[in-house]
Amino acid sequence: MVVGGGPGGVLLTYLLARGGARVTLLESRHDFARRFRGDTLAPGVLEYLDTLGLARPLLDEVPHTRSDAFRWHTATRTWTLVDYRGASRRFPFYALIPQAEFLPWLADRARAHGATVLMGSRFSALRHDAAGRVCGVEYTVDADRHELDAALVVGADGRNSKVRAASGIAATELGASLDILWHAFPRRADDPSYSGLDLFGTPTGSVALLDQGDDWQLGWTIRAGSLADVRRRGVGALRDAAVGVLPWLAGRLDDLGDVSDLTLLPVRITTVERWTSPGLVLLGDAAHVVSPVGGNGINLAIADAADLANRLVGPLRRTPPDPAQLDDAAAGLEVARRPAVEREQQAQVRTERAAAARIDAGDPGPPPVLRSLARVPGFPRLAGRRNRVDVPAPVPVIAAGTP
């Protein structure tokens, strides 16, 4: 039983079904529409999907854009901080694929392997057996209450996980320093070309520009918790900041009448005391919320799902599954994945604090150390290889399945 139809939950559902296990996915919404959510698939993730026979069909069938670098721009110069062209021979780029396109595409393949996908099904409670082990869930469809037994419940329901809250597992904020205000607007044929992942520094923050194919996605970085101050200054200040670094936007943001027209992403970096309890395991943002810094929240969730599928598919194919084996598999996920996630989170805390300090100082450029390293021949490509996100290879029973 998987609760939550984000990238980690849908991929885990697909992998278990492909490996011959019985699996049900609960998703509270009636569709997979996601706006301003992580949509950057790393080169290592694309390589993993390729081992499953998925990468080529995904890139052929689903609209997307590709970015081969992350660049930081100021009024006077541009730094290429990360170059992905050496990160993979087959996929030397990040693929920007909206979740609204990626998730239904993958869910259809999970259904084709026998997975049950229940849309519009809201998790409401965990069920426990006489020994206190989680043994299923309660959920509602419209006003109707339902129960479902499960050998193992996987909480993959995001940063505000109801499964985590119901389990009593405590979450701790690690201290995010930034928030982001997002806006999307149509792309025109004569718009300039960029790397696809670009950041434009201003004296009052930064403006991110993501290439979404038919649309541009614009994100203003602000100090965490400063939305009230931004409202007082008004949306005109945000428009001016964007046009100041992207002059071709003049007149393109006139539809913004108020700050409330933007979508706020409160950036969080969160850890939990543990990822598991008997009969239950958390993955992705339910276990570890990461900052958008690096664009790897979706990729870490996918790596979690791949690792957990490898551990679970064998025990779940047995009739009946052995609870002790399932709990061992869940515990193994945390042992294997937690160190890498915590390294990423610690780096993000440092990066965000430095970015907030530069906002306070009115410095539009990247951190001084990155300015220096960007000048070192080969460093951007080294950074690209380190940021590729490696995913555990699928076990044979999963790898042998049809895409």
C-alpha positions in Angstrom: 0.0 0.0 0.0 1.5 3.3 -1.1 -0.1 6.6 0.1 0.7 9.6 -2.1 0.9 10.0 -5.9 4.1 12.1 -6.2 7.1 10.9 -8.1 8.4 8.6 -5.4 5.0 7.0 -4.7 4.1 6.5 -8.4 7.5 5.1 -9.3 7.5 2.7 -6.3 4.0 1.5 -7.3 5.2 0.9 -10.8 8.3 -1.0 -9.8 6.5 -3.3 -7.3 3.8 -4.1 -9.9 6.4 -4.6 -12.6 8.2 -7.0 -10.2 5.0 -9.1 -9.7 3.9 -7.8 -6.3 0.4 -6.7 -5.5 0.3 -3.0 -4.8 -2.3 -0.2 -4.3 -1.7 3.5 -4.6 -3.9 6.0 -2.9 -3.8 9.6 -4.2 -6.0 12.2 -2.6 -6.5 14.3 -5.8 -8.6 13.3 -8.8 -5.7 14.0 -11.2 -1.9 14.3 -11.1 -1.8 18.0 -11.9 1.2 19.6 -10.2 2.3 23.2 -10.7 5.6 24.7 -9.4 6.7 21.3 -8.2 10.0 19.6 -8.8 10.3 18.5 -12.4 14.1 18.2 -13.1 15.1 14.6 -13.7 18.9 14.2 -13.2 21.2 12.4 -15.6 21.6 9.5 -13.2 17.8 9.2 -12.8 17.4 9.1 -16.6 20.1 6.4 -16.8 18.1 4.4 -14.2 14.9 4.8 -16.1 16.8 3.7 -19.2 17.7 0.3 -17.5 13.9 -0.2 -17.2 13.3 0.7 -20.8 11.4 3.9 -19.8 13.8 6.8 -20.6 13.5 6.8 -24.3 9.7 6.4 -24.5 9.4 9.1 -21.8 11.5 11.6 -23.6 9.9 10.7 -26.9 6.3 10.8 -25.7 6.2 13.5 -23.0 6.8 17.2 -23.7 9.9 18.4 -21.9 12.9 20.6 -22.2 16.6 19.9 -21.6 19.2 21.8 -19.7 22.9 21.1 -20.0 24.1 23.7 -17.5 23.2 25.8 -14.5 24.2 29.4 -15.0 24.2 32.4 -12.7 23.8 35.8 -14.3 24.4 39.3 -13.1 24.3 42.6 -15.0 28.0 42.3 -15.8 28.8 38.6 -16.3 27.6 35.0 -16.4 29.0 32.1 -14.5 28.5 28.5 -15.6 28.5 26.9 -12.2 27.5 23.4 -13.2 27.9 21.7 -16.6 26.0 18.4 -17.1 27.5 17.5 -20.4 30.0 15.1 -18.7 27.5 13.7 -16.3 26.3 10.9 -18.5 27.1 9.5 -21.9 23.5 8.8 -22.7 21.8 11.7 -21.0 24.1 14.6 -20.6 21.4 16.9 -19.4 18.6 17.5 -16.9 15.2 16.8 -18.3 12.6 19.3 -17.2 9.3 17.3 -17.3 6.3 18.7 -15.6 4.8 16.3 -13.0 1.4 16.8 -14.5 2.8 15.0 -17.6 5.3 12.6 -16.0 3.0 11.2 -13.2 0.0 10.1 -15.3 2.4 8.6 -17.9 4.0 6.4 -15.3 0.8 5.6 -13.5 -0.7 4.2 -16.7 2.3 1.8 -16.9 1.8 0.8 -13.3 -1.8 0.0 -14.0 -0.7 -2.1 -17.1 1.3 -4.2 -14.7 -1.7 -4.8 -12.4 -1.3 -2.0 -9.9 -4.5 -0.6 -8.4 -4.5 3.2 -8.5 -7.2 4.9 -6.5 -7.6 8.6 -7.3 -9.6 11.0 -5.2 -8.9 8.7 -2.2 -7.9 10.7 0.9 -5.9 8.9 3.6 -7.5 9.5 7.1 -5.9 7.1 9.5 -3.6 4.1 10.1 -5.0 0.8 11.2 -3.1 -1.4 13.7 -3.2 -5.0 14.7 -3.4 -6.4 18.2 0.4 -6.1 18.6 0.4 -2.5 17.5 1.9 -3.1 14.0 0.4 -1.0 11.2 -1.8 -3.3 9.1 -3.7 -1.0 6.8 -5.3 2.4 6.3 -8.6 4.1 6.5 -9.5 6.5 3.6 -12.4 8.4 2.2 -13.8 8.9 -1.3 -16.0 11.9 -1.2 -18.0 11.3 2.0 -17.6 7.5 2.0 -15.3 5.9 4.5 -13.2 2.8 3.4 -10.7 0.5 5.0 -7.9 -1.4 3.3 -5.6 -4.1 4.7 -1.9 -3.9 3.8 1.2 -5.9 4.6 3.2 -2.6 4.6 2.1 1.0 4.4 4.5 3.4 2.5 4.0 7.1 3.3 5.0 9.0 0.2 2.5 11.9 0.7 4.9 14.8 0.7 6.2 17.4 3.0 3.0 17.7 4.9 2.6 14.0 5.2 -0.6 12.9 6.9 0.8 9.4 7.2 3.8 10.7 9.1 1.5 12.7 11.4 -0.7 9.7 12.1 2.3 7.6 12.9 3.6 10.0 15.6 7.0 10.3 13.9 8.4 13.7 14.7 9.8 16.1 12.1 12.5 18.7 12.8 13.1 21.8 10.8 16.8 22.3 10.0 16.5 26.0 9.3 15.6 27.1 5.8 16.5 30.7 5.1 14.6 31.4 1.8 11.2 31.2 0.3 10.2 31.4 -3.4 7.4 33.1 -5.2 6.5 31.4 -8.5 4.8 32.6 -11.7 4.4 31.1 -15.2 3.8 33.0 -18.4 3.7 32.0 -22.1 6.8 31.7 -24.2 7.0 33.6 -27.5 8.9 32.4 -30.5 11.3 35.3 -30.4 12.2 35.0 -26.7 15.9 34.6 -25.9 17.4 31.1 -25.3 19.0 30.1 -22.1 20.5 27.0 -20.5 17.0 26.1 -19.1 18.2 26.4 -15.5 19.2 30.0 -14.9 19.5 32.3 -11.9 19.7 36.1 -12.3 21.1 37.9 -9.3 19.6 41.2 -8.2 20.6 43.5 -5.3 17.4 42.4 -3.5 17.5 38.7 -4.1 17.5 36.5 -7.2 15.2 35.5 -10.0 15.1 32.0 -11.3 14.1 31.3 -14.9 13.1 27.7 -15.9 12.4 26.7 -19.5 9.1 24.8 -19.6 8.8 24.6 -23.3 5.6 26.5 -24.0 6.0 28.5 -20.8 8.6 30.2 -18.7 8.6 29.6 -15.0 9.8 32.6 -13.0 10.8 32.4 -9.3 11.6 35.3 -7.0 13.8 34.3 -4.0 12.9 36.1 -0.8 13.9 35.9 2.8 12.1 33.1 4.6 9.0 34.5 6.4 9.2 37.9 4.6 6.0 37.6 2.6 4.3 40.3 4.6 7.1 42.8 3.8 6.9 41.8 0.1 3.2 42.5 0.1 3.8 45.9 1.6 6.2 46.8 -1.1 3.8 45.5 -3.7 4.0 43.3 -6.8 5.5 46.2 -8.8 8.8 45.8 -6.9 8.9 42.1 -8.1 8.1 43.1 -11.6 10.8 45.7 -11.6 13.4 43.2 -10.2 12.6 40.7 -13.0 12.6 43.3 -15.8 15.8 44.8 -14.4 17.7 41.6 -15.1 15.5 40.3 -18.0 14.6 43.5 -20.0 12.7 41.5 -22.6 10.1 40.8 -19.9 8.9 44.4 -20.1 5.1 44.4 -20.4 5.0 40.6 -20.1 4.1 40.6 -16.4 1.4 43.2 -16.4 -1.2 40.5 -15.6 0.3 40.4 -12.1 -2.0 42.7 -10.1 -1.0 41.7 -6.6 1.5 39.5 -4.8 -1.4 37.1 -4.2 -1.3 36.3 -7.9 2.0 34.5 -7.3 2.4 31.0 -5.8 4.4 30.9 -2.6 6.7 27.9 -2.0 7.8 28.1 1.6 11.2 26.5 1.4 11.8 23.9 4.1 14.6 21.5 5.0 13.2 18.9 7.4 14.5 15.7 8.9 12.6 13.1 11.0 13.6 11.1 14.0 13.1 7.8 12.1 11.8 6.7 8.7 10.0 3.5 9.9 7.8 1.9 12.5 6.5 -1.7 12.4 4.4 -2.0 9.2 5.3 1.5 8.0 8.0 3.3 6.1 8.3 6.9 4.8 10.1 8.0 1.7 10.7 11.2 -0.3 9.5 14.4 1.3 7.5 12.5 3.9 10.9 11.4 5.3 13.2 14.3 4.3 12.1 17.7 2.9 14.8 19.3 0.8 15.2 22.8 -0.5 14.8 23.5 -4.3 18.6 24.3 -4.2 20.1 21.9 -6.8 16.6 20.8 -8.0 17.0 17.3 -6.6 14.0 16.8 -4.3 12.3 14.7 -7.0 15.5 12.8 -7.7 16.1 11.9 -4.1 12.5 10.6 -3.9 13.1 8.5 -7.0 16.3 7.1 -5.5 14.4 6.2 -2.3 11.7 4.5 -4.3 14.2 2.5 -6.4 16.1 1.3 -3.3 12.9 0.4 -1.4 11.4 -1.5 -4.4 14.6 -3.6 -4.6 14.2 -4.6 -1.0 10.4 -5.1 -0.9 9.6 -6.9 -4.2 10.9 -10.3 -3.0 9.1 -10.4 0.3 5.9 -9.0 -1.2 5.8 -11.8 -3.8 5.6 -14.4 -1.1 2.2 -15.5 0.1 1.7 -14.4 2.7 4.4 -11.8 3.1 6.5 -12.1 6.2 6.1 -9.0 8.4 9.6 -9.3 9.8 11.1 -9.3 6.3 9.1 -6.3 5.3 10.2 -4.4 8.4 13.8 -5.4 7.8 13.5 -4.1 4.2 12.1 -0.8 5.4 14.9 -0.4 8.0 17.4 -1.1 5.3 16.2 1.8 3.2 16.9 4.2 6.0 20.3 2.8 6.6 21.2 3.0 2.9 19.7 6.3 2.0 19.8 8.6 5.1 23.5 9.5 5.0 23.3 10.8 1.4 20.1 12.7 2.1 21.6 14.3 5.2 24.7 15.4 3.3 22.5 17.0 0.7 20.4 18.8 3.4 23.5 20.0 5.3 24.9 21.5 2.0 21.5 23.1 1.3 21.4 24.7 4.8 24.8 26.2 4.2 23.9 27.4 0.7 20.7 29.0 1.9 22.3 30.8 4.8 25.0 32.2 2.4 22.3 33.3 -0.1 20.3 35.0 2.6 23.5 36.8 3.7 24.1 38.0 0.2 20.5 39.3 -0.1 21.1 41.3 3.1 24.4 42.6 1.7 22.9 43.5 -1.7 25.3 41.2 -3.5 23.8 39.8 -6.8 26.6 37.3 -7.5 27.2 33.7 -6.5 29.2 32.9 -3.4 32.8 34.0 -3.7 34.1 30.4 -3.5 31.9 29.4 -6.5 33.0 32.4 -8.5 36.6 31.3 -8.0 35.9 27.6 -8.7 33.9 28.4 -11.8 37.1 29.8 -13.3 39.0 26.6 -12.7 39.1 24.5 -16.0 36.9 21.4 -15.6 35.3 22.4 -12.3 31.8 22.9 -13.8 31.8 19.5 -15.4 33.1 17.9 -12.1 30.2 19.6 -10.3 27.8 18.2 -13.0 29.1 14.7 -12.4 28.7 15.1 -8.6 25.1 16.4 -9.1 24.0 13.6 -11.4 22.2 11.6 -8.6 23.0 7.9 -8.8 20.1 5.4 -8.3 20.5 1.8 -7.2 20.2 -0.6 -10.2 16.9 -2.6 -10.2 17.1 -6.2 -9.0 16.6 -8.9 -11.7 13.0 -9.5 -11.0 12.2 -5.8 -11.6 14.7 -5.4 -14.5 13.3 -8.4 -16.3 9.8 -6.9 -16.5 8.4 -5.2 -19.6 8.3 -1.4 -19.6 
